[in-house]
Amino acid sequence: MEQPTTSSVNTTLKIPTIRVFNAIVWFNRLALAIIFIWFGYLKLIQVSPAEPLVQHLHNITLVRYIPLHTFLIILGLIEVAVGILWLFPPFTKLAFLFFGLHMFTTFLPLFYLPADTWQHAFVLTLTGQYIVKNIVLVASACTIWFANNNIAKLYSEV
């Protein structure tokens, strides 16, 4: 019986690994799409539980530039659009750009609304925890970004 060569072993191990990696990336895309479409839609129909926080932040930052109702519609539309973009790999860079801008604004209440987000040093309120958990969304988006920029390398190594 002939022993498999090193290259054939590596190839047979890498193909399932790439398939698993692709499945993980698609799971991340789907998870981000669901979250962004769902939460954006809640803003559009004006039933988002985050609306009081968004309103409070709007009141101290953008109130002079854009009415709250208009801002909530735009924010909801952007969130839905980002969710949809995650589902189409050719638009990953655009999705990541808008996602990054959105995440930047999502973390603003930690600095602009400390009474809403902190009980005291290193102790978050429930609202603060809601915001900080977005680090997981950032990790998920970074996984997609890495895969999108390195998938050709992974396949060429097979």
RAMOZI-V478589 format. One line per field, one symbol per residue. phi: phi as a letter, one per 20 degrees, with the letter a starting at -180 (. if undefined). psi: psi as a letter, one per 20 degrees, with the letter a starting at -180 (. if undefined). A space follows every 10 residues. Layout:
# RAMOZI-V478589
phi->???
psi->???
This chain:
# RAMOZI-V478589
phi->.efffgffff ffffffffff gfffffffff fffgffffff ffffemcffe gffffffgfd cdgfdbfggf ffffffffff ffgfggfcgf dgffgfffff fffgffeggf decffedcea gmcefgfffg ffffgfffff ffffggffec ffffffef
psi->ppqqrghhgg ghhhghghgg ggggghgggg ghgggggghg ghhhjljpii ghgggggghi gjhihpqggg ghgggggggg gggghhiohi jgggghghgg gghghhihhh hhlhhhipga pjoqrhgghh ghiihhhggg hhggggghij hhgghhi.
